[in-house]
Amino acid sequence: MSARDASAAHHPADRTTARLTASVEPAVTAAGYDLEELVVRAAGQRSVVRVVVDRDAGVSLNDVAELSRAVSEVLDADGDDMGRSPYVLEVTSPGVDRPLTLPRHWRRNAGRLVTVAVGPERDREQVTARLLRVTDEGVVLAVEKGGAKKGQVRRTVGERTVAWAELGEGRVQVEFTRPPGHRDAALVATVPEGEGADDDEIDDEVDDEVDDDLNDEHDPSGSGGAQ
């Protein structure tokens, strides 16, 4: 038994998460996505199920809405917990704060500015770099210096090839000018209440969440335009 399985055996919440992950992942995979994370948390008398998905081609608004319906059907059919308990389902793409820990995470963020610790495990150096490309062996970074203070211009000081074994957990840096095809805000579709929200409810929730995300992107202070 793995440490993760042993932990789940002693904690009911972990058992629920593990069981729902096993139920939901086939539906997510069949739709052409990777299940990055499934989290269940209590919210009063109901549960919130957050499902994070991604794929190489990216995730669109229609994607999260359609996948929400598929995942909702799986949860409604669950005979142990979700099938008889009220819940809110959130299906979302990863936000910019998702750590880069797997090769596919790095591959999907080519062109982004990242911070990462590189080098032998006991002697790693923290660098800020542009992720140029990803290979079977590791990543190629354009290491940058400067830009820490207002008015400073970042400059590339050289390329560095880093093997997977010498690559730590990466973090994408938010930029005002983002590479084409990348979003900093996650796309979220919310099914307001299990069981079986209809298509119009899901579409309305997607529109509301996207409006919120766009407002956040244009107003980094989080004030939402309040005076």
PyMOL CGO cylinders between C-alpha atoms (Angstrom):
from pymol import cmd
from pymol.cgo import CYLINDER

trace = [
    CYLINDER, 0.00, 0.00, 0.00, 1.41, 3.41, -0.95, 0.3, 1, 1, 1, 1, 1, 1,
    CYLINDER, 1.41, 3.41, -0.95, 1.67, 6.29, 1.53, 0.3, 1, 1, 1, 1, 1, 1,
    CYLINDER, 1.67, 6.29, 1.53, -1.13, 8.04, -0.35, 0.3, 1, 1, 1, 1, 1, 1,
    CYLINDER, -1.13, 8.04, -0.35, -3.39, 4.99, -0.14, 0.3, 1, 1, 1, 1, 1, 1,
    CYLINDER, -3.39, 4.99, -0.14, -2.58, 4.55, 3.55, 0.3, 1, 1, 1, 1, 1, 1,
    CYLINDER, -2.58, 4.55, 3.55, -3.48, 8.19, 4.22, 0.3, 1, 1, 1, 1, 1, 1,
    CYLINDER, -3.48, 8.19, 4.22, -6.77, 7.81, 2.35, 0.3, 1, 1, 1, 1, 1, 1,
    CYLINDER, -6.77, 7.81, 2.35, -7.60, 4.72, 4.39, 0.3, 1, 1, 1, 1, 1, 1,
    CYLINDER, -7.60, 4.72, 4.39, -7.51, 6.75, 7.60, 0.3, 1, 1, 1, 1, 1, 1,
    CYLINDER, -7.51, 6.75, 7.60, -9.25, 9.92, 6.39, 0.3, 1, 1, 1, 1, 1, 1,
    CYLINDER, -9.25, 9.92, 6.39, -12.81, 9.75, 5.03, 0.3, 1, 1, 1, 1, 1, 1,
    CYLINDER, -12.81, 9.75, 5.03, -12.34, 12.95, 2.98, 0.3, 1, 1, 1, 1, 1, 1,
    CYLINDER, -12.34, 12.95, 2.98, -9.29, 11.44, 1.31, 0.3, 1, 1, 1, 1, 1, 1,
    CYLINDER, -9.29, 11.44, 1.31, -11.20, 8.22, 0.58, 0.3, 1, 1, 1, 1, 1, 1,
    CYLINDER, -11.20, 8.22, 0.58, -14.00, 10.24, -1.05, 0.3, 1, 1, 1, 1, 1, 1,
    CYLINDER, -14.00, 10.24, -1.05, -11.52, 12.19, -3.16, 0.3, 1, 1, 1, 1, 1, 1,
    CYLINDER, -11.52, 12.19, -3.16, -9.69, 9.04, -4.22, 0.3, 1, 1, 1, 1, 1, 1,
    CYLINDER, -9.69, 9.04, -4.22, -12.94, 7.26, -5.12, 0.3, 1, 1, 1, 1, 1, 1,
    CYLINDER, -12.94, 7.26, -5.12, -14.34, 10.21, -7.07, 0.3, 1, 1, 1, 1, 1, 1,
    CYLINDER, -14.34, 10.21, -7.07, -11.04, 10.64, -8.89, 0.3, 1, 1, 1, 1, 1, 1,
    CYLINDER, -11.04, 10.64, -8.89, -11.21, 7.01, -9.99, 0.3, 1, 1, 1, 1, 1, 1,
    CYLINDER, -11.21, 7.01, -9.99, -14.79, 7.56, -11.20, 0.3, 1, 1, 1, 1, 1, 1,
    CYLINDER, -14.79, 7.56, -11.20, -14.29, 10.90, -12.92, 0.3, 1, 1, 1, 1, 1, 1,
    CYLINDER, -14.29, 10.90, -12.92, -10.90, 10.37, -14.57, 0.3, 1, 1, 1, 1, 1, 1,
    CYLINDER, -10.90, 10.37, -14.57, -12.13, 7.91, -17.25, 0.3, 1, 1, 1, 1, 1, 1,
    CYLINDER, -12.13, 7.91, -17.25, -14.78, 10.42, -18.40, 0.3, 1, 1, 1, 1, 1, 1,
    CYLINDER, -14.78, 10.42, -18.40, -12.20, 13.21, -18.51, 0.3, 1, 1, 1, 1, 1, 1,
    CYLINDER, -12.20, 13.21, -18.51, -9.70, 11.04, -20.38, 0.3, 1, 1, 1, 1, 1, 1,
    CYLINDER, -9.70, 11.04, -20.38, -12.35, 9.86, -22.86, 0.3, 1, 1, 1, 1, 1, 1,
    CYLINDER, -12.35, 9.86, -22.86, -13.08, 13.50, -23.69, 0.3, 1, 1, 1, 1, 1, 1,
    CYLINDER, -13.08, 13.50, -23.69, -9.39, 14.06, -24.51, 0.3, 1, 1, 1, 1, 1, 1,
    CYLINDER, -9.39, 14.06, -24.51, -8.21, 15.82, -21.33, 0.3, 1, 1, 1, 1, 1, 1,
    CYLINDER, -8.21, 15.82, -21.33, -5.84, 15.17, -18.45, 0.3, 1, 1, 1, 1, 1, 1,
    CYLINDER, -5.84, 15.17, -18.45, -7.32, 15.27, -14.96, 0.3, 1, 1, 1, 1, 1, 1,
    CYLINDER, -7.32, 15.27, -14.96, -4.85, 17.50, -13.14, 0.3, 1, 1, 1, 1, 1, 1,
    CYLINDER, -4.85, 17.50, -13.14, -6.63, 17.65, -9.80, 0.3, 1, 1, 1, 1, 1, 1,
    CYLINDER, -6.63, 17.65, -9.80, -9.89, 16.79, -8.06, 0.3, 1, 1, 1, 1, 1, 1,
    CYLINDER, -9.89, 16.79, -8.06, -10.66, 18.42, -4.72, 0.3, 1, 1, 1, 1, 1, 1,
    CYLINDER, -10.66, 18.42, -4.72, -13.72, 17.94, -2.51, 0.3, 1, 1, 1, 1, 1, 1,
    CYLINDER, -13.72, 17.94, -2.51, -14.43, 20.44, 0.26, 0.3, 1, 1, 1, 1, 1, 1,
    CYLINDER, -14.43, 20.44, 0.26, -17.35, 21.02, 2.58, 0.3, 1, 1, 1, 1, 1, 1,
    CYLINDER, -17.35, 21.02, 2.58, -19.45, 24.18, 2.19, 0.3, 1, 1, 1, 1, 1, 1,
    CYLINDER, -19.45, 24.18, 2.19, -22.20, 24.18, 4.79, 0.3, 1, 1, 1, 1, 1, 1,
    CYLINDER, -22.20, 24.18, 4.79, -24.69, 21.39, 4.08, 0.3, 1, 1, 1, 1, 1, 1,
    CYLINDER, -24.69, 21.39, 4.08, -23.27, 20.61, 0.65, 0.3, 1, 1, 1, 1, 1, 1,
    CYLINDER, -23.27, 20.61, 0.65, -19.95, 19.76, -0.97, 0.3, 1, 1, 1, 1, 1, 1,
    CYLINDER, -19.95, 19.76, -0.97, -17.94, 21.61, -3.60, 0.3, 1, 1, 1, 1, 1, 1,
    CYLINDER, -17.94, 21.61, -3.60, -16.21, 19.36, -6.12, 0.3, 1, 1, 1, 1, 1, 1,
    CYLINDER, -16.21, 19.36, -6.12, -13.45, 21.15, -8.05, 0.3, 1, 1, 1, 1, 1, 1,
    CYLINDER, -13.45, 21.15, -8.05, -12.14, 19.38, -11.15, 0.3, 1, 1, 1, 1, 1, 1,
    CYLINDER, -12.14, 19.38, -11.15, -9.06, 20.82, -12.88, 0.3, 1, 1, 1, 1, 1, 1,
    CYLINDER, -9.06, 20.82, -12.88, -8.44, 19.67, -16.47, 0.3, 1, 1, 1, 1, 1, 1,
    CYLINDER, -8.44, 19.67, -16.47, -6.00, 20.51, -19.25, 0.3, 1, 1, 1, 1, 1, 1,
    CYLINDER, -6.00, 20.51, -19.25, -4.76, 19.33, -22.65, 0.3, 1, 1, 1, 1, 1, 1,
    CYLINDER, -4.76, 19.33, -22.65, -2.13, 20.31, -25.22, 0.3, 1, 1, 1, 1, 1, 1,
    CYLINDER, -2.13, 20.31, -25.22, -4.65, 22.15, -27.41, 0.3, 1, 1, 1, 1, 1, 1,
    CYLINDER, -4.65, 22.15, -27.41, -5.83, 24.26, -24.48, 0.3, 1, 1, 1, 1, 1, 1,
    CYLINDER, -5.83, 24.26, -24.48, -9.28, 24.53, -22.91, 0.3, 1, 1, 1, 1, 1, 1,
    CYLINDER, -9.28, 24.53, -22.91, -12.05, 26.76, -24.25, 0.3, 1, 1, 1, 1, 1, 1,
    CYLINDER, -12.05, 26.76, -24.25, -15.31, 28.00, -22.76, 0.3, 1, 1, 1, 1, 1, 1,
    CYLINDER, -15.31, 28.00, -22.76, -17.31, 25.40, -24.66, 0.3, 1, 1, 1, 1, 1, 1,
    CYLINDER, -17.31, 25.40, -24.66, -14.88, 22.71, -23.53, 0.3, 1, 1, 1, 1, 1, 1,
    CYLINDER, -14.88, 22.71, -23.53, -15.40, 23.35, -19.83, 0.3, 1, 1, 1, 1, 1, 1,
    CYLINDER, -15.40, 23.35, -19.83, -19.18, 23.57, -20.28, 0.3, 1, 1, 1, 1, 1, 1,
    CYLINDER, -19.18, 23.57, -20.28, -19.37, 20.26, -22.16, 0.3, 1, 1, 1, 1, 1, 1,
    CYLINDER, -19.37, 20.26, -22.16, -17.03, 18.53, -19.74, 0.3, 1, 1, 1, 1, 1, 1,
    CYLINDER, -17.03, 18.53, -19.74, -19.09, 19.84, -16.81, 0.3, 1, 1, 1, 1, 1, 1,
    CYLINDER, -19.09, 19.84, -16.81, -22.10, 17.96, -18.15, 0.3, 1, 1, 1, 1, 1, 1,
    CYLINDER, -22.10, 17.96, -18.15, -20.13, 14.72, -18.52, 0.3, 1, 1, 1, 1, 1, 1,
    CYLINDER, -20.13, 14.72, -18.52, -18.61, 14.97, -15.04, 0.3, 1, 1, 1, 1, 1, 1,
    CYLINDER, -18.61, 14.97, -15.04, -21.98, 15.92, -13.52, 0.3, 1, 1, 1, 1, 1, 1,
    CYLINDER, -21.98, 15.92, -13.52, -23.51, 12.74, -14.96, 0.3, 1, 1, 1, 1, 1, 1,
    CYLINDER, -23.51, 12.74, -14.96, -20.75, 10.66, -13.34, 0.3, 1, 1, 1, 1, 1, 1,
    CYLINDER, -20.75, 10.66, -13.34, -21.27, 12.32, -9.96, 0.3, 1, 1, 1, 1, 1, 1,
    CYLINDER, -21.27, 12.32, -9.96, -25.06, 12.01, -10.14, 0.3, 1, 1, 1, 1, 1, 1,
    CYLINDER, -25.06, 12.01, -10.14, -24.65, 8.29, -10.79, 0.3, 1, 1, 1, 1, 1, 1,
    CYLINDER, -24.65, 8.29, -10.79, -22.38, 7.90, -7.77, 0.3, 1, 1, 1, 1, 1, 1,
    CYLINDER, -22.38, 7.90, -7.77, -24.18, 5.68, -5.30, 0.3, 1, 1, 1, 1, 1, 1,
    CYLINDER, -24.18, 5.68, -5.30, -22.17, 6.41, -2.17, 0.3, 1, 1, 1, 1, 1, 1,
    CYLINDER, -22.17, 6.41, -2.17, -21.96, 10.14, -1.60, 0.3, 1, 1, 1, 1, 1, 1,
    CYLINDER, -21.96, 10.14, -1.60, -22.59, 12.53, -4.49, 0.3, 1, 1, 1, 1, 1, 1,
    CYLINDER, -22.59, 12.53, -4.49, -25.53, 10.65, -5.90, 0.3, 1, 1, 1, 1, 1, 1,
    CYLINDER, -25.53, 10.65, -5.90, -27.64, 11.42, -2.83, 0.3, 1, 1, 1, 1, 1, 1,
    CYLINDER, -27.64, 11.42, -2.83, -26.05, 14.62, -1.50, 0.3, 1, 1, 1, 1, 1, 1,
    CYLINDER, -26.05, 14.62, -1.50, -26.26, 18.23, -2.72, 0.3, 1, 1, 1, 1, 1, 1,
    CYLINDER, -26.26, 18.23, -2.72, -23.06, 19.45, -4.33, 0.3, 1, 1, 1, 1, 1, 1,
    CYLINDER, -23.06, 19.45, -4.33, -21.63, 22.23, -6.48, 0.3, 1, 1, 1, 1, 1, 1,
    CYLINDER, -21.63, 22.23, -6.48, -19.37, 21.15, -9.34, 0.3, 1, 1, 1, 1, 1, 1,
    CYLINDER, -19.37, 21.15, -9.34, -16.60, 23.42, -10.64, 0.3, 1, 1, 1, 1, 1, 1,
    CYLINDER, -16.60, 23.42, -10.64, -14.75, 22.33, -13.79, 0.3, 1, 1, 1, 1, 1, 1,
    CYLINDER, -14.75, 22.33, -13.79, -11.79, 24.58, -14.48, 0.3, 1, 1, 1, 1, 1, 1,
    CYLINDER, -11.79, 24.58, -14.48, -8.61, 24.90, -16.48, 0.3, 1, 1, 1, 1, 1, 1,
    CYLINDER, -8.61, 24.90, -16.48, -5.37, 25.45, -14.54, 0.3, 1, 1, 1, 1, 1, 1,
    CYLINDER, -5.37, 25.45, -14.54, -4.65, 29.03, -13.57, 0.3, 1, 1, 1, 1, 1, 1,
    CYLINDER, -4.65, 29.03, -13.57, -1.26, 30.71, -13.85, 0.3, 1, 1, 1, 1, 1, 1,
    CYLINDER, -1.26, 30.71, -13.85, -0.52, 29.74, -10.24, 0.3, 1, 1, 1, 1, 1, 1,
    CYLINDER, -0.52, 29.74, -10.24, -0.47, 26.01, -11.06, 0.3, 1, 1, 1, 1, 1, 1,
    CYLINDER, -0.47, 26.01, -11.06, 3.07, 24.70, -10.36, 0.3, 1, 1, 1, 1, 1, 1,
    CYLINDER, 3.07, 24.70, -10.36, 4.89, 23.06, -13.26, 0.3, 1, 1, 1, 1, 1, 1,
    CYLINDER, 4.89, 23.06, -13.26, 5.77, 19.59, -12.01, 0.3, 1, 1, 1, 1, 1, 1,
    CYLINDER, 5.77, 19.59, -12.01, 5.25, 17.24, -14.97, 0.3, 1, 1, 1, 1, 1, 1,
    CYLINDER, 5.25, 17.24, -14.97, 6.68, 17.28, -18.52, 0.3, 1, 1, 1, 1, 1, 1,
    CYLINDER, 6.68, 17.28, -18.52, 3.23, 18.03, -19.94, 0.3, 1, 1, 1, 1, 1, 1,
    CYLINDER, 3.23, 18.03, -19.94, 2.94, 21.10, -17.71, 0.3, 1, 1, 1, 1, 1, 1,
    CYLINDER, 2.94, 21.10, -17.71, 6.18, 22.47, -19.14, 0.3, 1, 1, 1, 1, 1, 1,
    CYLINDER, 6.18, 22.47, -19.14, 5.22, 21.57, -22.71, 0.3, 1, 1, 1, 1, 1, 1,
    CYLINDER, 5.22, 21.57, -22.71, 1.95, 23.48, -22.43, 0.3, 1, 1, 1, 1, 1, 1,
    CYLINDER, 1.95, 23.48, -22.43, 3.73, 26.61, -21.21, 0.3, 1, 1, 1, 1, 1, 1,
    CYLINDER, 3.73, 26.61, -21.21, 6.36, 26.98, -23.93, 0.3, 1, 1, 1, 1, 1, 1,
    CYLINDER, 6.36, 26.98, -23.93, 7.09, 30.65, -24.44, 0.3, 1, 1, 1, 1, 1, 1,
    CYLINDER, 7.09, 30.65, -24.44, 6.18, 31.66, -20.91, 0.3, 1, 1, 1, 1, 1, 1,
    CYLINDER, 6.18, 31.66, -20.91, 8.44, 33.36, -18.38, 0.3, 1, 1, 1, 1, 1, 1,
    CYLINDER, 8.44, 33.36, -18.38, 9.09, 31.04, -15.44, 0.3, 1, 1, 1, 1, 1, 1,
    CYLINDER, 9.09, 31.04, -15.44, 11.03, 30.88, -12.21, 0.3, 1, 1, 1, 1, 1, 1,
    CYLINDER, 11.03, 30.88, -12.21, 12.56, 27.54, -11.33, 0.3, 1, 1, 1, 1, 1, 1,
    CYLINDER, 12.56, 27.54, -11.33, 15.36, 26.00, -9.30, 0.3, 1, 1, 1, 1, 1, 1,
    CYLINDER, 15.36, 26.00, -9.30, 17.82, 24.16, -11.54, 0.3, 1, 1, 1, 1, 1, 1,
    CYLINDER, 17.82, 24.16, -11.54, 20.92, 22.05, -11.03, 0.3, 1, 1, 1, 1, 1, 1,
    CYLINDER, 20.92, 22.05, -11.03, 21.83, 19.07, -8.84, 0.3, 1, 1, 1, 1, 1, 1,
    CYLINDER, 21.83, 19.07, -8.84, 19.26, 18.51, -6.11, 0.3, 1, 1, 1, 1, 1, 1,
    CYLINDER, 19.26, 18.51, -6.11, 21.55, 19.61, -3.26, 0.3, 1, 1, 1, 1, 1, 1,
    CYLINDER, 21.55, 19.61, -3.26, 22.97, 22.64, -5.09, 0.3, 1, 1, 1, 1, 1, 1,
    CYLINDER, 22.97, 22.64, -5.09, 20.14, 24.22, -7.05, 0.3, 1, 1, 1, 1, 1, 1,
    CYLINDER, 20.14, 24.22, -7.05, 20.09, 27.78, -8.36, 0.3, 1, 1, 1, 1, 1, 1,
    CYLINDER, 20.09, 27.78, -8.36, 16.91, 29.83, -8.68, 0.3, 1, 1, 1, 1, 1, 1,
    CYLINDER, 16.91, 29.83, -8.68, 16.60, 31.37, -12.15, 0.3, 1, 1, 1, 1, 1, 1,
    CYLINDER, 16.60, 31.37, -12.15, 14.08, 33.40, -14.12, 0.3, 1, 1, 1, 1, 1, 1,
    CYLINDER, 14.08, 33.40, -14.12, 13.94, 32.28, -17.73, 0.3, 1, 1, 1, 1, 1, 1,
    CYLINDER, 13.94, 32.28, -17.73, 11.89, 32.09, -20.88, 0.3, 1, 1, 1, 1, 1, 1,
    CYLINDER, 11.89, 32.09, -20.88, 10.85, 28.51, -21.62, 0.3, 1, 1, 1, 1, 1, 1,
    CYLINDER, 10.85, 28.51, -21.62, 12.02, 28.03, -25.21, 0.3, 1, 1, 1, 1, 1, 1,
    CYLINDER, 12.02, 28.03, -25.21, 11.22, 24.38, -25.82, 0.3, 1, 1, 1, 1, 1, 1,
    CYLINDER, 11.22, 24.38, -25.82, 10.68, 21.00, -24.22, 0.3, 1, 1, 1, 1, 1, 1,
    CYLINDER, 10.68, 21.00, -24.22, 12.42, 17.80, -25.29, 0.3, 1, 1, 1, 1, 1, 1,
    CYLINDER, 12.42, 17.80, -25.29, 12.32, 14.18, -24.19, 0.3, 1, 1, 1, 1, 1, 1,
    CYLINDER, 12.32, 14.18, -24.19, 15.39, 14.84, -22.04, 0.3, 1, 1, 1, 1, 1, 1,
    CYLINDER, 15.39, 14.84, -22.04, 14.34, 18.11, -20.40, 0.3, 1, 1, 1, 1, 1, 1,
    CYLINDER, 14.34, 18.11, -20.40, 13.82, 21.81, -21.17, 0.3, 1, 1, 1, 1, 1, 1,
    CYLINDER, 13.82, 21.81, -21.17, 15.72, 24.60, -22.90, 0.3, 1, 1, 1, 1, 1, 1,
    CYLINDER, 15.72, 24.60, -22.90, 15.61, 27.93, -21.06, 0.3, 1, 1, 1, 1, 1, 1,
    CYLINDER, 15.61, 27.93, -21.06, 16.66, 31.44, -22.07, 0.3, 1, 1, 1, 1, 1, 1,
    CYLINDER, 16.66, 31.44, -22.07, 17.93, 32.71, -18.72, 0.3, 1, 1, 1, 1, 1, 1,
    CYLINDER, 17.93, 32.71, -18.72, 17.11, 36.36, -18.05, 0.3, 1, 1, 1, 1, 1, 1,
    CYLINDER, 17.11, 36.36, -18.05, 18.51, 38.94, -15.66, 0.3, 1, 1, 1, 1, 1, 1,
    CYLINDER, 18.51, 38.94, -15.66, 17.23, 42.30, -14.47, 0.3, 1, 1, 1, 1, 1, 1,
    CYLINDER, 17.23, 42.30, -14.47, 13.69, 43.60, -14.37, 0.3, 1, 1, 1, 1, 1, 1,
    CYLINDER, 13.69, 43.60, -14.37, 13.38, 43.25, -10.60, 0.3, 1, 1, 1, 1, 1, 1,
    CYLINDER, 13.38, 43.25, -10.60, 13.00, 47.01, -10.15, 0.3, 1, 1, 1, 1, 1, 1,
    CYLINDER, 13.00, 47.01, -10.15, 10.63, 49.40, -11.87, 0.3, 1, 1, 1, 1, 1, 1,
    CYLINDER, 10.63, 49.40, -11.87, 12.10, 50.66, -15.12, 0.3, 1, 1, 1, 1, 1, 1,
    CYLINDER, 12.10, 50.66, -15.12, 14.66, 47.87, -15.40, 0.3, 1, 1, 1, 1, 1, 1,
    CYLINDER, 14.66, 47.87, -15.40, 14.75, 45.97, -18.67, 0.3, 1, 1, 1, 1, 1, 1,
    CYLINDER, 14.75, 45.97, -18.67, 15.14, 42.22, -18.66, 0.3, 1, 1, 1, 1, 1, 1,
    CYLINDER, 15.14, 42.22, -18.66, 17.95, 40.88, -20.80, 0.3, 1, 1, 1, 1, 1, 1,
    CYLINDER, 17.95, 40.88, -20.80, 18.76, 37.37, -21.91, 0.3, 1, 1, 1, 1, 1, 1,
    CYLINDER, 18.76, 37.37, -21.91, 22.16, 36.20, -20.68, 0.3, 1, 1, 1, 1, 1, 1,
    CYLINDER, 22.16, 36.20, -20.68, 22.22, 32.80, -22.37, 0.3, 1, 1, 1, 1, 1, 1,
    CYLINDER, 22.22, 32.80, -22.37, 20.46, 29.54, -23.09, 0.3, 1, 1, 1, 1, 1, 1,
    CYLINDER, 20.46, 29.54, -23.09, 20.56, 26.67, -20.66, 0.3, 1, 1, 1, 1, 1, 1,
    CYLINDER, 20.56, 26.67, -20.66, 19.53, 23.07, -21.25, 0.3, 1, 1, 1, 1, 1, 1,
    CYLINDER, 19.53, 23.07, -21.25, 18.25, 21.42, -18.08, 0.3, 1, 1, 1, 1, 1, 1,
    CYLINDER, 18.25, 21.42, -18.08, 17.61, 17.69, -17.70, 0.3, 1, 1, 1, 1, 1, 1,
    CYLINDER, 17.61, 17.69, -17.70, 14.41, 16.59, -15.97, 0.3, 1, 1, 1, 1, 1, 1,
    CYLINDER, 14.41, 16.59, -15.97, 16.41, 15.24, -13.04, 0.3, 1, 1, 1, 1, 1, 1,
    CYLINDER, 16.41, 15.24, -13.04, 17.88, 18.71, -12.44, 0.3, 1, 1, 1, 1, 1, 1,
    CYLINDER, 17.88, 18.71, -12.44, 14.65, 20.66, -12.86, 0.3, 1, 1, 1, 1, 1, 1,
    CYLINDER, 14.65, 20.66, -12.86, 12.69, 21.76, -9.82, 0.3, 1, 1, 1, 1, 1, 1,
    CYLINDER, 12.69, 21.76, -9.82, 9.08, 22.88, -9.56, 0.3, 1, 1, 1, 1, 1, 1,
    CYLINDER, 9.08, 22.88, -9.56, 8.45, 25.79, -11.93, 0.3, 1, 1, 1, 1, 1, 1,
    CYLINDER, 8.45, 25.79, -11.93, 6.19, 28.81, -11.54, 0.3, 1, 1, 1, 1, 1, 1,
    CYLINDER, 6.19, 28.81, -11.54, 4.81, 30.84, -14.44, 0.3, 1, 1, 1, 1, 1, 1,
    CYLINDER, 4.81, 30.84, -14.44, 5.29, 34.59, -14.07, 0.3, 1, 1, 1, 1, 1, 1,
    CYLINDER, 5.29, 34.59, -14.07, 2.41, 36.92, -14.91, 0.3, 1, 1, 1, 1, 1, 1,
    CYLINDER, 2.41, 36.92, -14.91, 3.28, 39.28, -17.76, 0.3, 1, 1, 1, 1, 1, 1,
    CYLINDER, 3.28, 39.28, -17.76, 1.34, 42.27, -19.04, 0.3, 1, 1, 1, 1, 1, 1,
    CYLINDER, 1.34, 42.27, -19.04, 2.08, 41.12, -22.59, 0.3, 1, 1, 1, 1, 1, 1,
    CYLINDER, 2.08, 41.12, -22.59, 1.45, 37.38, -22.71, 0.3, 1, 1, 1, 1, 1, 1,
    CYLINDER, 1.45, 37.38, -22.71, 2.58, 34.98, -25.44, 0.3, 1, 1, 1, 1, 1, 1,
    CYLINDER, 2.58, 34.98, -25.44, -0.21, 34.22, -27.97, 0.3, 1, 1, 1, 1, 1, 1,
    CYLINDER, -0.21, 34.22, -27.97, -2.54, 31.42, -26.94, 0.3, 1, 1, 1, 1, 1, 1,
    CYLINDER, -2.54, 31.42, -26.94, -1.91, 31.69, -23.20, 0.3, 1, 1, 1, 1, 1, 1,
    CYLINDER, -1.91, 31.69, -23.20, -4.27, 32.84, -20.43, 0.3, 1, 1, 1, 1, 1, 1,
    CYLINDER, -4.27, 32.84, -20.43, -3.32, 33.76, -16.88, 0.3, 1, 1, 1, 1, 1, 1,
    CYLINDER, -3.32, 33.76, -16.88, -6.85, 33.34, -15.52, 0.3, 1, 1, 1, 1, 1, 1,
    CYLINDER, -6.85, 33.34, -15.52, -8.44, 29.90, -15.33, 0.3, 1, 1, 1, 1, 1, 1,
    CYLINDER, -8.44, 29.90, -15.33, -11.66, 29.17, -17.21, 0.3, 1, 1, 1, 1, 1, 1,
    CYLINDER, -11.66, 29.17, -17.21, -14.32, 27.85, -14.82, 0.3, 1, 1, 1, 1, 1, 1,
    CYLINDER, -14.32, 27.85, -14.82, -17.69, 26.23, -15.40, 0.3, 1, 1, 1, 1, 1, 1,
    CYLINDER, -17.69, 26.23, -15.40, -19.87, 25.79, -12.33, 0.3, 1, 1, 1, 1, 1, 1,
    CYLINDER, -19.87, 25.79, -12.33, -22.82, 23.43, -11.99, 0.3, 1, 1, 1, 1, 1, 1,
    CYLINDER, -22.82, 23.43, -11.99, -24.74, 25.30, -9.30, 0.3, 1, 1, 1, 1, 1, 1,
    CYLINDER, -24.74, 25.30, -9.30, -26.37, 22.37, -7.54, 0.3, 1, 1, 1, 1, 1, 1,
    CYLINDER, -26.37, 22.37, -7.54, -26.30, 18.59, -8.04, 0.3, 1, 1, 1, 1, 1, 1,
    CYLINDER, -26.30, 18.59, -8.04, -28.22, 16.69, -9.07, 0.3, 1, 1, 1, 1, 1, 1,
    CYLINDER, -28.22, 16.69, -9.07, -28.23, 17.20, -12.82, 0.3, 1, 1, 1, 1, 1, 1,
    CYLINDER, -28.23, 17.20, -12.82, -28.15, 20.93, -13.56, 0.3, 1, 1, 1, 1, 1, 1,
    CYLINDER, -28.15, 20.93, -13.56, -29.51, 21.58, -17.06, 0.3, 1, 1, 1, 1, 1, 1,
    CYLINDER, -29.51, 21.58, -17.06, -27.52, 22.93, -20.00, 0.3, 1, 1, 1, 1, 1, 1,
    CYLINDER, -27.52, 22.93, -20.00, -28.80, 26.51, -19.67, 0.3, 1, 1, 1, 1, 1, 1,
    CYLINDER, -28.80, 26.51, -19.67, -27.69, 26.67, -16.03, 0.3, 1, 1, 1, 1, 1, 1,
    CYLINDER, -27.69, 26.67, -16.03, -24.21, 25.47, -16.93, 0.3, 1, 1, 1, 1, 1, 1,
    CYLINDER, -24.21, 25.47, -16.93, -23.88, 27.90, -19.85, 0.3, 1, 1, 1, 1, 1, 1,
    CYLINDER, -23.88, 27.90, -19.85, -25.04, 30.83, -17.68, 0.3, 1, 1, 1, 1, 1, 1,
    CYLINDER, -25.04, 30.83, -17.68, -22.52, 29.93, -14.99, 0.3, 1, 1, 1, 1, 1, 1,
    CYLINDER, -22.52, 29.93, -14.99, -19.71, 29.71, -17.58, 0.3, 1, 1, 1, 1, 1, 1,
    CYLINDER, -19.71, 29.71, -17.58, -20.58, 33.20, -18.89, 0.3, 1, 1, 1, 1, 1, 1,
    CYLINDER, -20.58, 33.20, -18.89, -20.58, 34.63, -15.36, 0.3, 1, 1, 1, 1, 1, 1,
    CYLINDER, -20.58, 34.63, -15.36, -17.25, 33.04, -14.48, 0.3, 1, 1, 1, 1, 1, 1,
    CYLINDER, -17.25, 33.04, -14.48, -15.61, 34.26, -17.70, 0.3, 1, 1, 1, 1, 1, 1,
    CYLINDER, -15.61, 34.26, -17.70, -16.84, 37.80, -17.08, 0.3, 1, 1, 1, 1, 1, 1,
    CYLINDER, -16.84, 37.80, -17.08, -15.27, 37.63, -13.61, 0.3, 1, 1, 1, 1, 1, 1,
    CYLINDER, -15.27, 37.63, -13.61, -11.99, 36.32, -15.03, 0.3, 1, 1, 1, 1, 1, 1,
    CYLINDER, -11.99, 36.32, -15.03, -11.82, 39.04, -17.68, 0.3, 1, 1, 1, 1, 1, 1,
    CYLINDER, -11.82, 39.04, -17.68, -12.52, 41.70, -15.07, 0.3, 1, 1, 1, 1, 1, 1,
    CYLINDER, -12.52, 41.70, -15.07, -9.73, 40.30, -12.90, 0.3, 1, 1, 1, 1, 1, 1,
    CYLINDER, -9.73, 40.30, -12.90, -7.28, 40.33, -15.82, 0.3, 1, 1, 1, 1, 1, 1,
    CYLINDER, -7.28, 40.33, -15.82, -8.02, 43.97, -16.62, 0.3, 1, 1, 1, 1, 1, 1,
    CYLINDER, -8.02, 43.97, -16.62, -8.05, 45.00, -12.95, 0.3, 1, 1, 1, 1, 1, 1,
    CYLINDER, -8.05, 45.00, -12.95, -5.06, 43.32, -11.24, 0.3, 1, 1, 1, 1, 1, 1,
    CYLINDER, -5.06, 43.32, -11.24, -5.80, 45.16, -7.99, 0.3, 1, 1, 1, 1, 1, 1,
    CYLINDER, -5.80, 45.16, -7.99, -8.92, 43.01, -7.55, 0.3, 1, 1, 1, 1, 1, 1,
    CYLINDER, -8.92, 43.01, -7.55, -11.05, 46.12, -6.91, 0.3, 1, 1, 1, 1, 1, 1,
    CYLINDER, -11.05, 46.12, -6.91, -13.42, 45.23, -9.75, 0.3, 1, 1, 1, 1, 1, 1,
    CYLINDER, -13.42, 45.23, -9.75, -13.74, 48.90, -10.63, 0.3, 1, 1, 1, 1, 1, 1,
    CYLINDER, -13.74, 48.90, -10.63, -15.14, 49.98, -7.24, 0.3, 1, 1, 1, 1, 1, 1,
    CYLINDER, -15.14, 49.98, -7.24, -14.53, 53.63, -6.33, 0.3, 1, 1, 1, 1, 1, 1,
]
cmd.load_cgo(trace, "trace")
